[in-house]
């Protein structure tokens, strides 16, 4: 990550959890899976506040569809390939 760490733009997983209602563990998993960008400083993980809020809003917007693995259009691509 070439971007400089600006502490005013980043929040801890605990702060992100309080802000979104997700658990800190869930947010750390999202970082590990590449869904959110995170930086580890010492023992704490930091996330970009704007990115966390955008992610939470997108998940609310998707509702139950967030669990559908085909929502990205993979089904259409698979049918088109045959």
N, C-alpha and C positions, 0 to 999 in steps of 0.2 A: 504494500500500500504506500504509494508515493506521497499521498496527501499528508500535510502536517496536522498534528493533533491540536485542535483548538478546544480547550475544555468548555467553552461556552456553547458549543454545538453538540456536545456529547453528554450522554447521561448513563448512569450505571444500570445494570440489569434490574436492580431493586427499584430504582426510580421509574424505569420503563414499565415494570410490573404494576406499580401503583398507578401509573398513568393510563395503562391500557386494560388492566384486569387480567392479563396473562400472568403466569408464574415466571419467576426468574429462571427456573429450570427450562421451561418451554422456550424462553427467549434465547438461552444458551444453545439449545438444540437447533433453533432457527439459524443461529450464527453458524453452527457446525454444518448444517445442510446447505448453507449459502443463500438462504432466504433473506437474511439481514446481514449487514456489514458490521463487524465488531472489531474492536481493538482491545487487547489485553494489556493492562498496565498493572504490574505487580500481580496481585491475586484477583483483581477486579476486572470484569469485562465492561466495556463502554460501547454504547450504540449511538448512532446519530438520531437525535430527537425527531427531526423531520421525517426520517426514513421509518422510524418506529410508528409514528402517527399515521403515515401513509399506508403502511402494512396493515395496521389495525383497522383502518377505514376500509381498505380493500377486502379484508376478511369479513367485515360486517356487511359490506355490499354484496358479496358473493353468497352469504348465508349458507344454507345446506349444500349449495353447489361447490363450495370449497373442498368438499370431500370427494367430488367426482373426478376421477383421474382422466376422463375424456374431455374435460372442459377446455383444454388447450387446443382442441382440434385434432388430436391424435387419431380419433376414430375416423374422421373424414380423410385424413392422409392415408390411413390403412386401407380404406375402401378404394380410394383413388389409385393406390399402388397395385391393386389386384386387377 
